[in-house]
Amino acid sequence: MLQGKTVLLAVTGGIAAYKMPNVARMLKKMRCQVHVLMTENATNFITATTFETLTGNKCLIDTFDRNFEFSVEHVALAKQADLVLVAPATANIIGKIAGGLADDMLSTTVMACTCKTLIAPAMNHNMYHNPIVQDNLQKLENFNYSIILPDKGMLANGDIGDGKLPSEEVLVEHILRELACEKDLQGQKVLVTAGATREAIDPVRYITNHSTGKMGYALARQAMLRGAEVTLVSGAAAIQPPMFVEMVNVVTAEEMYQAVTARAASADIIIKAAAVADYRPAEAAEDKIKKAGAAASIALEPTRDILAELGRRKEKREIHAFLCGFSMETRDLVDNSRRKLQKKHLDLVAANNLKVEGAGFGTDTNVLTLITDTQTISLDKMSKEEAADKVLDAILENIRRKSDGKNIS
């Protein structure tokens, strides 16, 4: 995801410096070029050799180090960098950068960089909340530096408070958000649904399906990485929600209907990847239904069709979003999905066959067929992240095609 990108890790003298070698390792696994800058104080917590071993690049500390190929090193690195992450960022380095001071290799290089710079404060709770530190952080934000808020937890001295450097995974997610994808969805509001709904039979049992939410969550994350403002309306899904996405958790089909229709008018793109129950018990029992010897039956009633309602509103010009639905079939994939496209006034259907290997529920892969009013595109088996990008590519292509058609007419 980061092949061809260069990230500078600027490590200062805090106990949380121990997390940064793992950040460097994770970035290298993504084929990112990683350079590390350290303050002299940082070497009291972690060695330069550790970073050099992990990155394959010299770890720079001394501005006047003569043991490297001749160049104005801080300027050379600044020109190469696609992003700088200062982590852990002590109160000292935050004050230096905010004041425009550059008295060592790290601060000099940061001053010379024109790329995006992320600042991840890590320090004692009281120090972090010192008005001077907070004023410096605000000053940095005003100069277009991005602040990664610290976590709350046990700090090095045993205190509980916010001032803890976030996990390596969170730091890397911030880097991916900036660098992983072209921001071709910048300015777009994308509404995604995912997961399975649950319809109560009694306080113990419910009707549901096998959906895990993986496809919808992948769509939400990839749309976020491509610059969109994303809202994810999720039913049951036992996976970690993507970062930087507004989460709306629901249980039933009716709750999802209310959540989606309330937000549809403000969306530019709506992708309905949730597996919504078509029927629910006509009446849920207040107490657990006891097992009896005789056969039992449950009266069912249809749930409201969210996608059909969105299509109806689009036809009446009450909403203007691009509508993408998903179709899970076991036979006649294209014919059934094309009927769904036309009946529900959709712009795109992403269809898959439950009986095709790699396309079922709970897998990390999918095999999609993308259907519009003029095209049927069959995709090979690929990861759900790759499939999500293909869906987003198709959405953008169709939006541009329709826009060009309007301009021509």
Secondary structure as UniProt FT lines:
FT   TURN            3..4
FT   STRAND          6..11
FT   HELIX           15..19
FT   HELIX           20..29
FT   TURN            30..31
FT   STRAND          33..38
FT   HELIX           41..44
FT   HELIX           48..55
FT   TURN            63..64
FT   HELIX           73..80
FT   STRAND          83..89
FT   HELIX           91..99
FT   HELIX           105..112
FT   STRAND          116..121
FT   HELIX           125..128
FT   HELIX           131..142
FT   TURN            143..144
FT   STRAND          146..147
FT   STRAND          151..154
FT   TURN            156..157
FT   STRAND          160..164
FT   HELIX           168..179
FT   TURN            184..187
FT   STRAND          189..194
FT   STRAND          199..200
FT   STRAND          206..207
FT   HELIX           214..225
FT   TURN            226..227
FT   STRAND          229..234
FT   TURN            243..244
FT   STRAND          246..249
FT   HELIX           253..263
FT   HELIX           264..266
FT   STRAND          269..272
FT   STRAND          279..281
FT   STRAND          300..302
FT   HELIX           306..315
FT   TURN            316..317
FT   STRAND          322..329
FT   HELIX           333..343
FT   TURN            344..345
FT   STRAND          348..353
FT   TURN            354..355
FT   TURN            357..358
FT   TURN            361..362
FT   STRAND          365..366
FT   STRAND          369..371
FT   STRAND          376..378
FT   STRAND          382..383
FT   HELIX           384..408
//
